[in-house]
């Protein structure tokens, strides 16, 4: 049906479909990301070449990471690194490193293994944050620790994407190539910091003088897209460039002014990214590498639980709270989709199925984390209050 319709009509029908699925997600416990991907899978082979859908999905990812970068000025980056870096390293080793070894043991080459490791690495920030809020767990003891892990992964994900794109660009990748790549990343990061500390230091005043919201949006989106394009010009990923563009503007005092302008545009376009990703997954040939898929789904859950247990202890949490935290960070989502979009063929299909399964399992584990923790550690012992009985 869609193949015989004008491109613009296709896009309009997709947006209406997104509305219907989003409405269903609001009324159920199913994350909208999963519904959007499944919607795209249903349309695979029909809309995978829709230019409007493809362009909007590209801009959506740029804006997603641009807004993410806005959360991290240089001072906050330093504070987070000091507090959560040990847990972050454990997370990289278990969720990315061990996954690479498992994939290699199943016959994958090292580049493909690294790609799969990247897909399984990052917890879904959107799913986890929404569940924390919906389940009233924002004030829990482990929440600060969980958010710290999400932030650390948010910082690492753009670098992983940049390396993967460089690896996929050529047939060979040697030590000198890695040094050049890291040099480019350092250069573009330093340029962003310098611009943030100089050119954009008074950017807030300029924005406030602009009375037209349309002009503000055009300027902000233009900055994000331009710096993303600059990153691509250097042979890096647009994701890294967008994130650094956000860091560049994070130095202004009222960063909410920027976020408030761009966020509505991002929210609209981001849904199209998940749909478009789904259209690139063709499961007509069946599930590829089923044994590896099962092993990695199990391991990725176990890895995050171990991150919670080990990292929570280093963070100063009790055993039961650390375990509950580990069960709460198992869902994969938007960052896995971004990394999976680099893949092709059977690996992309494999990644899409993995993301859907891990998102569902992660959501279930989050919901039952308190009960599972109580089942293993028993009910928490309430501290007795030392009440003094007044004497007559």
Helices and strands as residue ranges (DSSP letters): G 2-4, H 7-27, H 32-42, H 51-69, H 74-91, I 92-97, H 98-105, H 110-121, H 125-134, H 143-169, H 175-197, H 203-209, H 213-233, H 238-249, H 255-279, G 283-285, H 290-315, H 319-327, H 334-340, H 345-377
